[in-house]
Amino acid sequence: MFEVSPVYEENFNSKAKIKINQGGTWSGKTYSILQLLCTHAISDPNSITTVAGQDVPNLKAGPIRDFQTILKTTPGLPRFIESYNKSDRVVQFHNGSIIEFKSYEDAQDAHSGKRTRLFINECNGVSYEIFKQLYIRTSKDVFLDYNPSSEFWVHELVLGNRSLYPSVQRIISDHRHNPFLTQEQHDSIERLKYEDEETFKVYARGLTGKIEGAVLTRCFMIEDDQYPNDAKLLGGGLDFGFTNDPTGFLEVRMQEGELWVREHIYETGLTNPMISERLKELNWNSRDEIIADSAEPKSIKELQDLRWKVEPAMKGPDSIRSSIEILNRYKINYTRSSVNFHKEQKAYIYKKDRKTGKSTNEPIDAFNHLIDPLRYVALNKLSAYNKPVKAPKYSF
């Protein structure tokens, strides 16, 4: 029924209870595990599968979106499904099996409920205590996946700990195991070898690394209801993508000398008319400025013809460094639902000198489809001389 990858086959054939999927970007590990969970749900009547994540926004941006794609693109799958409750995030199969998508606040929250199978997506964002409570309440298979940017509890407390976890297999995958990528997608990942060795090791080969040297140093996650909708709007930032890279669009506001960021679009395959439709769906005001990649004058003109107030970013020979310096003067608050911005600001690092191993002043040209739009807003709306407001000093 499914078109599957070697990652699916490896997980399907594994006899271990815990299957640790350590993989690079675009390895297809999440997608493959979800295909396998559907297979098990169909072949194992009345089974309960829990797909867990750090929080609901991460679930929606990752496994829920992948499941919806699988449902749309697999002709034989819908006939096995009785219902799909999107608000409760529960898939009910005709044979009594269910797949539920859930997040847990703490270990106590994870005490409730037993299940047949468990999948924790991006488990490096979930605590070990939550994993442990979910694990002991799972009767059959446990799947974990993550990008190995650094060691965490999987390496320290699960791998090799035979007394607590006697049946474990680690499956390492990368983009070369995903036969459904285009050649350009494969090539773009391979080009990371010219950017940074550690980044190439993690994202192109799925090997455990130690990512250091974050470019944006003052980023803080906030809850969505903390976002100040009435704060001064600096504008929207837009980076054009299409087949291989996503189109990224975010909103940037300023309040009390701090920047407030909310991600709106992160999607491949968008034409300019489709971007226009997305902006309408967001109720973006056509009078509010959008600062876009100046390397795409044709796209800017098309959006202007569609009545959007789009202007090119004021790039220059040193604009990347300048915009980063500007941004690092500010505390940057981003919403919890800005899942892809969160991932990018963690992965967007400075290149390392190959001889000395020290960080350079040049960021890697990757993981920046939302970082670049933020830089565009900084270039056009935050003057190099416009320092953020500081709290007044009081003497006692």
N, C-alpha and C positions, 0 to 999 in steps of 0.2 A: 504493500500500500504506500509506504513512504519511499522517497528517494533519500538514501542515507549516506553518511560519510564514514570514514574509518573510525571517527570518534564514537559514533553510535555503535558500530560493531564491537569496538573494544569494551565499551560499557556493557553491552548486551552479553558478551561472552565472559565477563568477569564473574568469578565465583565469590569474591570478597563481599562482605556485608557493606563495608564503607568504601566507596569508590571516589577517590579524591581526584578531581579534574583540575589540574594546574595547567593553564594555557595562556598563550599570547593573544593579541588582539585578532579578531576575525577568525579564530580557530573553529568557531561553530559549536563550541562545547555546550553552551546554554540551549541552543536550538536542538542539538542532537539529544541531549538529556530529556528535553520536553517531548520529543518524538518517541523516545523509549518509554517514558512514563505513560503516554497515550497507549502504546502497545501493551504495556502491563495492565493498564486499566481495562482494556478490552478483553484480554486473555485471562484475567484474574477477577471473576465476578465478586461484587460486594467489597472490593478493596477500597481503602481510603489512602489517598496520596496528598501530602501537604507540601506545597511549594512555598518556602519561606524566604524572606528578604529583610534587609535592614529596616525598611519602612514602605508604606504604600506607594509613594512616588517612585522609588526604585523598582518596585514590583511592576508598576505600570510602564515604566520606561524600558524594562528588561523582559522578564519572563512572560508577563501578560501580553505584551506586544508581540513577542515571538509566538506565543500560543495562538493568538488571533491570526497571524500570518500562516501558521501551519494549518489552521482550520480552513482558511480561504484557499490555500494552494494544494490541499490534499483531497482529491475528489471523493475517495471512499470514506473519509473520516466522519463527516456530518451524520451519516446514517446510523452511527453507533451512539450518537449523543442525543439524549432526551431533552436537555435544556442547558442553557448557559446564562446564569444570573450574573450580569456584569456588576451590579451594585454590591452584591455579597461576594463576588469573585469566586463562584462555585460552579464547576462543570459537573453535570449529572449524566451518567451513561445509562443506557437502557438496561444493562445487566446489573444495575445497583451500585456500580463503582462511582466514586467521585474524585475529582481533583480540586483542591481548595488552595487559594493563594492567600497567605496570611503573613502578618508581621507581629512581633512580640516586643513589648516594652522592656521586660526584664525576665529573669529566670522564673520568678513566681508566676508570671503570665503564661510561661511555657509549660506549666504543670498540667494545664487542662488539656484533655483530649489524647486519644491514642490513634495510631495510624499504622498502615501497612508499609508505606514507603515515604521517605522524606527526601526533599531536595532543598538545600540551602544555597541560594544564588548569591554570588559575591560574598562568600562567608567571612571574608576578612572584615566586613562591615558589621558582623554579628558577634556578640560576645561568646566566649567559651562556655560560660554558665548556661546561656540559652541553648547552645548546641547540645550540651550534656543532658539537659532536661528533655529536649526533643528526641535525642538519640535513644535514651532508655525507654521511651514510650513508642518506639518504632520496631515493629516485629520483623520486617524483612530488609529491604535495601535502603541504604543511605547514600545520597549523592551530594557532593560538595563541589563548587567551582569557584575560581578566583583567578585574577591576574597576579602573578608573583612578584610584585614590586619590592617586597621585603618579607622577611620571616614573621610569622605570627603564630597563634595557638595551634594551628594545624601542624606546623613543623615542630613546635616545642612540646606539645602535649598529646598529639594523636599519632603521628608517624613514629614508628619504633616503640610505642608504648604497648607492648603485647599483653601486659597484665590487664589493662583496661579495655584495649581495643585489639583483640587477637586476629581480626580478619579485616585487613586494610590493603588496598591497592592504589598506588598513585599512577594516574594516567596523564602524561605530559603531551600536550598538543600545541600546534601553532598553525599559522595560516596555510602551510603546505598540506595539512590534513583536510582542508576544506575544498572539495572539488567544485563548489558552486560559485567561487569568486572569479572575477574577470582577471585576465592577465595583468591589466593595469593595477588592480587592487593588490595582487601579489607583489608586483614591482614596487608599488608605493611603500609597502611594509619593508621590503628588502632594502630600500634606500635608507632606512634608519641606520644601517651600518656606517654610512658616511656622516651621520649626525652625532651619535653618541653610543659608545660601546655598551654601556650599562642598559640604556634604553633598548638597544637592539637585542640584547640578551633576554630581557624581560618580555618585550612585546612582539619580537619577531621569532623568538625561539622558545618562549614559555618557560624559561629557566629562572630560578629564584635569584633575585638581585637585591640591590640596595640603592634605591632611587633617592638621590640627594640633590640639593641645589634648586629648590623651588624658586620660580621667577617672581610670582606674585606672593608677597610675604605677609600680607595683612588681610587675608580672606577669612570670613566667619559666617557660618551657616546660621540662619534665623528661621523661625517658624513662619509659615506663609501669612498668618494673620498679623505678624509684626511688620509686614511691608507697608511703608507709608505712602499710600496711594495719593495723598494730597501734597506730597513733597514736590519740589521743583523738578520738572521733567527736563533732563538734559537732551534726551533723544533716544532713538532706537539705533542699534548697531546691527549691520547686515553684512554677512559674508556669503557669497554665492558658491553653491556647490551643484553637483548633479549626480552622475552615476557613482563615482568612487568616493566623493567627499560630501558630507551633508551640508545643506544650507543652514546657517546659524543666524538666529535673530534674537536679540535680547533688548530689554528696556532698562535704562539707567536713570536714576533720580539722585538728587542731592538734598541732604537735610543735615543741619548742624555740623557741617564740615565732613560728613561721611557720605560714601557712595552706597546706593542701594540698587541691587541688580536682580532682575527676574528674567529667567529664560522663557522664551515663547515658542521658538521653532528650532528643531534639530532633526532634519529629515532629508534623505536622498531622493533624487528623481524629481525635484520640483522645477518646473519651468517658470518663467517670469509671470505669466498669467496665473499659475497656481500659487506663487508667492503672494500675488495680489489678492487672491481669494482667501488665503490664510490670514492675511492682514485684516480683511473684512470680518472674518470669523472671530478675530481677536478684538473687534471693535476699536481697532487702532484709528485714531483721529487723522484724517488725511492732511490736516494742517500742521501736525506735529512732525518734526524733522526726523529723517532716517539718514544715518551716515553709513555709506556703503563702500565696498572695496573699489578704489579708483582704477584698478586694473581691469574693471569690467564696464567700460563706458557705454557699450551697447545695451547691457542689462539695465544700467541706471536710466538710460534714455527711455527704454521700454516701460519701466515703472513710472517714470515721469509722465509719459503719454497716457498711462492708466490713472493719472491724477494723484499720484503719491508724491509727497515732498521729499525727494531723495537727493542728496548731495554727495559728491565723492570725498573720501577721506583725504586730508592734506598730508599725503606721504612725502617723504624726502629721503635723502641718502642715509640719514641717521634716525629715521622716524620710529623704528622699532625700539631702539634704546631710549629715545626721548619719551615715547608714550609709556614705557614701563616705569621710567623714573617718575613720571607724573602720577601714575596709578599707585605706586608704592608710597606716595605721600599721604594717601587716604586709607582709612579703614574701609574695606569693601564687604558689605553685608549682602549675602545672596540667600534666596529662599530655599527651603528644604526641597521643594518641588523642582528646583533647577538642578536636576540630577546630572545632566551631561556637563554643565558648567562645573559642578563639584568634581567630576572625574577629570576634566581637562585641567583645572587649576592644580590638581595633585600631580598630574603627569607632565605638565608643562615646566620643563627644567632647563637649566643652562647646560650647554655642551661642555664636555670635559676635554682638556688638552690631552692628546693621546700619549704624549711623552711624560708629562708630569702628573697626570691624573687629577689635576686641579680644575675647578670650574672656570670657564671663560666668561666673557660678558655677552656671549651670543646664545640666544635660546635655540633649542632644536626646532626645526620647522615641521612640527607635528603636534597633534592634540591641541589645535588652536582655532577650531571652527566657531567657538564662542569667545575665546580669548581675543582673537583678532577684532571682532566687532566691538568689544569693550575698548580695545586700543583705538579704534577709529573714533569713538566718542571722545576719548581722552585727547586725541590729536586736534579735533575740531572744537571741542567745547570746554576743555580744561587747559587754559594757557599755562605755559611753562612757568609763568610768573605768578600764577594764581594759587597761592598757598592755601591749604585748608584752614578753616577757622579753628583756633585753639581756645580751650577753656581759659577764662581770665584767671590770673594768679591773685590770691588773696593773702594778705598778711594779717597775722593775729598778734 
